Amino acid sequence: MGHAGAAAAAVRYLRPVPSPVEPLPRPELRCVRADERAPVDPAQFRRVLGTFATGVTVITAAGPDGSPAGFACQSFCSLSLDPPLVAFMVGRTSTTWPRIARAGAFCVNVLAEEQGELCQAFAVSGADKFAGVEHDAAPVSGSPRLDGVVAWIDCAVHAVHTGGDHLVVVGRVHALGAGEPGARPLLFHRGRFTGLRD
């Protein structure tokens, strides 16, 4: 399935949401020719981008049959305050994303610094990721809300865009909350988990 096909497959399950924000005029775009592209070594790309510390999340959804789906995701960010939007990036080869797309909704679970093993469990493909994992239902979407997280954000899928070998998924926030006041987030930096220091 090509880029357009992947996005179209996701969009089939989306419900239109009216937006109070008027779109800006689109800039004129042109394709970059092959002879204009500077070669970037993939290993160097990973090494340099790995210096940017990120939080770690687990994106979850309740499948049509009620079974939970989820995957570990460090490519997550806030996007807009009005309307309230967030975004995450997922590989186009992900086997979990189609289940989340069919649900049309998801919950972002921001992991606490002691949840590194939980993150690793959700990073494995094909395993029963929810075995022994305590969770309840997020209030609007019913997506799994994991116990012990620093924060959770309950969303409907708002838009899906292609971005190279990934999809950029935009979520409209319908409910959110934070955990214990002193909870510290799990961070990922230079290929390993870390945490905040005093």
Secondary structure as UniProt FT lines:
FT   HELIX           3..11
FT   TURN            12..13
FT   HELIX           34..36
FT   HELIX           42..49
FT   TURN            50..51
FT   STRAND          54..55
FT   STRAND          57..62
FT   TURN            64..65
FT   STRAND          68..73
FT   STRAND          76..80
FT   TURN            81..84
FT   STRAND          85..91
FT   TURN            92..93
FT   HELIX           97..103
FT   STRAND          105..110
FT   TURN            113..114
FT   HELIX           116..122
FT   TURN            129..132
FT   STRAND          135..137
FT   TURN            139..141
FT   STRAND          144..146
FT   TURN            147..148
FT   STRAND          151..163
FT   TURN            164..165
FT   STRAND          166..178
FT   TURN            181..182
FT   STRAND          187..189
FT   TURN            190..191
FT   STRAND          192..194
//
